[in-house]
């Protein structure tokens, strides 16, 4: 049995909490948060605290707070003997208070409030200062996920950068698509199956093979027509830049 | 029973053929193609021809060839009495030879060779010169899809433009993500669940609500770190432009 304390009450904290709550061999001793109303979602099954003086001794402290609060929270628990791990994709291991048992437990997923996820499929990226601590994090991660990876702080930075492209920027392209449709009173749901299929294809094809469209074909007539249709200056720039970038990838094949 | 002839042997032709072949109340009379080897995939259950002199009389001729060949193919069948419809997202209705019964039967999906799709979920965008012809296309479309829409040529252009953003450009972002990972020997499969979830979210949230990430939060430290990590000049430009565009959307909320 691994005993843990979760520090934080946001999306990542809640999804980890839900996953561990229904898992054998893990005991969530406490959830720590600043405000009572946010702790309410945890108090039915678990002790919740706001005052660090009541913090219990646990095997692992999982810090699931915003990036800029991680250092501060880790300072508050620096006298505990347990392993302290943060759950952030973009923060280095060393953001945690030094001279401690330290690690990273980063579930690579975009969590939405109220939307359940299948944790078994979520990659968990682990890192630790000491080998024994790594083994402990690995044991914990395998209790909820089939996909556990040893990822250094430097690799994690790269993953986070790549994630910005495939998640944040992709969502912004959805936003642009929805605005373009709204202007002409076209329901955005028309594009839903295409969006799902575009993502689904990547499970079986690599993105280079899966690429289609006017830029891929070098079809300048359609590209110029599209640029003519776009009124928003920024969206025009995005269209040009992405089309040029695609064309560079395939210019030797045309 | 509606009788149809499919002109073309590419991806769209094959997916439409497969859908109609297993549908009651449609009879595929012929498939027309230029080369014997491409017609092979159709010849087991259907008559295939390359010579337009043998073209039969059908209720509907579906032209599923590349955009720049549509006009030429429509000329070759101009003496037929049946309704002629092309299947392209980006071509106007008027690309078809005039003074004819003309229409558009555009299935809004990105088709991949060998990858089956659920046609019931695919939006089919219809247009026709005459009301009776529209009703006939609608009857045909409803035999394979639950999502049938009346879409004008102008709206279809807009949809195609939006589709370039949510499909072609999104796939290019996957490509950039995979390159960034490959450089640091990180398996791209780590990003797969995130990619699927990003697309999946859009079924329940609108893209504006679903947006997350450093640009959404106005987190300039992370943005600058990421720009520092990117070596490819074009990818750096894409990162800046998309981040600025996201920040514009949310600047009033920050």
Interface residues (C-beta under 8 A of the other chain):
Chain A: X67 X90 X108 X109 X110 X112 X115 X117 X121 X122 X123 X125 X147 X149 X151 X154 X155 X157 X158 X159 X160 X161 X162 X163 X164 X165 X166 X167 X168 X169 X170 X171 X172 X173 X174 X175 X176 X177 X178 X180 X181 X183 X184 X186 X188 X189 X190 X191 X192 X193 X194 X195 X196 X197 X198 X199 X200 X201 X202 X203 X204 X205 X206 X207 X208 X210 X211 X212 X213 X214 X215 X216 X219 X222 X225 X226 X229 X230 X234 X235 X237 X238 X239 X241 X242 X244 X245 X246 X248 X249
Chain B: X67 X90 X108 X109 X110 X112 X115 X117 X121 X122 X123 X125 X147 X149 X151 X154 X155 X157 X158 X159 X160 X161 X162 X163 X164 X165 X166 X167 X168 X169 X170 X171 X172 X173 X174 X175 X176 X177 X178 X180 X181 X183 X184 X186 X188 X189 X190 X191 X192 X193 X194 X195 X196 X197 X198 X199 X200 X201 X202 X203 X204 X205 X206 X207 X208 X210 X211 X212 X213 X214 X215 X216 X219 X222 X225 X226 X229 X230 X234 X235 X237 X238 X239 X241 X242 X244 X245 X246 X248 X249
